[in-house]
Amino acid sequence: MGISDRLLGRKNVNGKPHIDALLPAAALFGGEIRIVGSGLKPPALARPQVQFGDVTGAIVISSDDFLITRVPEGATSGSVVVAIDGQQSNPHPVHIAVPIAENLHPVANPAIDAEGNIFVTFSGSRGQKVPVSIYKIDPDFTVKPFVSELMNATGMAFDREGRMYASSRYDGTVYRVAPNGTLSTYAEGMGIATGMAFDREENLYVGDRSGTIFKIGRDRQIFVFATLEPSVAAYHLAFAADGNLFVTGPTTSSYDAVYRIDMQGVVSVFYRGLGRPQGLAFDAEGNLYVAASLAGRRGLVRITPDRQASLAVAGHGLTGLAFTRSRSAILATTNAVHHLAWDVAGRPLLD
């Protein structure tokens, strides 16, 4: 019996609406949350009211034992309640991501350095030269231009020394980025270079949209590490604690996979059933988070080590994420970056 099946059997207290759970209990503005409980639908044709603090959420679907609400702009982390005819439910905690930078164009995970600075791209359409291609957001969430000469900035990664690397899907080059934002060529010939990740030995792996995963050694020798089917957008990479490489890349299918590639380059399907999977990252417990849709619900999908999937954060337009050292997450959408105070510890990228 699943969580929703158990919770639906519970009765409301003293005739008041009662909340048992939020599924999921975290969201961006516009994300849809399922509230599970009892007594959640008033009699006759009246409608319940969902309050995120002082802000009212729109009702999408309403029944006695569950309702679906859309998180309104202006909502903040705290409590959500359901009110019916003056009767108010018990409060239930909810985590709401807040935008910290807008008018951007991230197409992959944001990146975070050792000082807590956040880096995010304005990638632009293919061949588009934008004034600033990578922005730097300091720990106080002040946004500053960082890189201006990189065409179609896509993936970003840091090595153990704290040096940044960025890929260009325009020219297939991986660039090393100096602290002042100047570029030097690190590796060329990566096709349509997209996502990147370092392994423990500091080999750099780069996804090519045609389906090749390249491995670049510390001596800059380039190998074909693995091959997958071509992606319609980009490949996104993340290493698990056991050294296996996990890869997503949306195709024309609505039932895409997360791939696991072992240290010998052998590809297997870790999980299948996601819509348009993009950026991904692991938490300290080994759970994998993927920007994707699950059963038609868009947001951030959590996949446990035993391959159980659930929606962890509700929201539209997510392209990637990065965990901070303060047990929060930075979420990238197609045009903005958001901060989610979440109490989830991320796995160190280079442990």
Buried (B, 14 or more C-beta within 10 A) or exposed (E): EEEBEEBBEBEBEEEBBBBBBBBBBBBBBBBBBBBBBBBBBBEEEEEBBBBBBEBBBEBEEBEBBBBBBBBBEEBEBEEBBBBBEEBEBBBBEBBBBBBBBEEBBBBBBBBBBEEEBBBBBBBBEEEEEBEBBBBBBEEEEEBEEBBBEBBBBBBBBBBEEEBBBBBBBBBBBBBBBEEEBEBEEBBBEBBBBBBBBBBEEEBBBBBBBEBBBBBBEEEEEBEEBBBBEBBEBBBBBBBBBEEBBBBBBBBEEEEBBBBBBEEEBEBEEBBEBBBBBBBBBBBBEBBBBBBBBBEEBBBBBBBEBEEEBBBBBBBBBBBBBBBBEEBBBBBBBEBBBBBBBBEBBBBEBEE
